[in-house]
């Protein structure tokens, strides 16, 4: 579903991502872990077609991000680590705006907006302007907007930050449901316990380079993910 081959991204002379290769298959929740500044956000933004990259190739369901960025964007959903929304719109107008972009039918959008707004307990607030939303409410709105076109691949950057425990649990269930239906999830997180329990596979990145990847059970065979992570980032 997502194939990253030799991805290299520079900022000036500094390599933020250095020859990174990963393959996320259909049905997989793939966790992406690293310290602050390791290159996680840069990688995800490159995969989403937001950042230009100097080396390598990225494919989404066989489509090149470099050559066909618009077509790739039709297939994916991207949730940033910090919600950025048109705050002059109400919640429902924002969701309809996103649905219009993806050409979601009125019946389909109404059904999905109701479903996810109820799940994330945002229905009563959809008429309010986004400027009145808390950070957590904005995060919920962004999550809902990412789901209403039924993406094949979701790329999420620290998706649980700002969410209350109930919403966090709901999002984890939705992520698994997407994968059970043939989609895939690629997400970064600092919450190692969540990654260890939720992810089918895990990749650990340090200073832009991959230091470990594979099935979660294999990566954590001898110790907890926290212990593995700390050992790798301290010693590599």
Secondary structure as UniProt FT lines:
FT   STRAND          2..11
FT   TURN            12..13
FT   STRAND          14..24
FT   TURN            26..27
FT   STRAND          29..34
FT   TURN            36..37
FT   HELIX           40..47
FT   TURN            48..49
FT   STRAND          55..60
FT   TURN            61..62
FT   STRAND          63..64
FT   TURN            65..67
FT   HELIX           69..75
FT   STRAND          76..79
FT   TURN            87..88
FT   HELIX           91..101
FT   TURN            102..103
FT   HELIX           106..119
FT   TURN            120..121
FT   HELIX           123..125
FT   TURN            126..127
FT   HELIX           130..132
FT   HELIX           135..147
FT   TURN            148..150
FT   STRAND          153..157
FT   TURN            159..162
FT   HELIX           165..180
FT   TURN            181..182
FT   STRAND          184..188
FT   HELIX           192..198
FT   STRAND          201..206
FT   TURN            207..208
FT   STRAND          209..215
FT   HELIX           216..219
FT   HELIX           225..235
//
